[in-house]
Structures are given as structure tokens and as C-alpha cells.
Amino acid sequence: MSGDSVHIRPIAACDWDAIVEMESYAYAALGLSEGRAALRSRAEASPDTCFVLDVGGEPAGYLLALPYPPFKYPDLERSEAAGARSTRNLHLHDLVVTERLRGRGLGQRLLNHLSPTAGSRGFERISLIAVGRSERFWSARGFTAYPGIAPGGYGANAVYMSRSTKRAADARVPTP
């Protein structure tokens, strides 16, 4: 990666092969891989909050986030229905960095790009479902777990989490 330019940009049509490959590699072993149609439908639901991490002119990661009511989340078995949801919550559905570049802060860079983008579009909170025992990773990034919510279809250890777009220490944490 040294010497390669790194930037975050909107998803382009030519990125989908790389996105599908990264998603499959990250989630297939967990039984959570969704496939191209579902992934594209999520990006099409909110193109202004979905991004590619570009390293040296090639996709090396991606982030998909779309409006969802608090304590709700996408059904992995279905594509998104057309039409935007009116909500102040943005659901971070996927954040993946290609394996060869993990551990270099690039996922944090994508998350740092999402927070002000979400805030500038009127979203007050960002939610997600921590899968594959990643709850500790997300907690370290300011997300609070809601253990009473059992996200169906996301695996045995899935945990619904959220945080304020402002990340203020005293941000109001909603209750389900």
C-alpha cells in the first residue's frame, strides 16, 4: 500500500465485481453472503451513503449504508424495495476491507467518512448488526449493544448496535 493513493468515492458500475468478491470472501463462511442483486439494491436505496475505498485506482473495500428505522435492519434473504424510508437512523449494512489491507486503519477511514456524511444528511444515529463476534470491534468505535434485540438471519452471535452520528459521550441512547 505504501505509495498508493487512497481515497473514498461513490460506487461506480464497474466496482460491482470487486464488491461482490469482497463481500463473498468476508461473509460466505458465516453463511451471510447476499449476492450481487441484494447488494446493489441496498446501494441503490441510498447511493449518497454507499462508498468504495479506492487504493491505487482499484476497489479495496466498500461501505453500504441505508436509511432504516431504529431497531430494524435489512432482510438478508431479500433485495431492498424501491423508495426511501423516512427515518433519522442510517443502517451501516456492510463495511469490508480486502483481506490484504486489513489492520491498516482503512475500515476506520470508511467509518470516519460515513459519520459526517450521515450527519450532514440529517441522520442522528448509525446502527449496524455486529456479526462473526465483531461486537468488541464496534464497541471500540463508539457503538452500543442492544442485547435484547435478536437480529434474525444474521447468525447466532449477531448483536444490534448503534451510536450517535455526533459520537458525543453524552449522546442520548434510545431504547427499543
Secondary structure, DSSP 8 states (H G I E B T S, - for coil): -TT--EEEEE--GGGHHHHHHHHHHHHGGGT----HHHHHHHHHH-GGGEEEEEETTEEEEEEEEEE--TT----TTS---SS----SEEEEEEEEE-GGGTTSSHHHHHHHHHHHHHHHTT--EEEEEE-TT-HHHHHTTT-EE-TT---TTS-TT-EEEEEESS--TT------
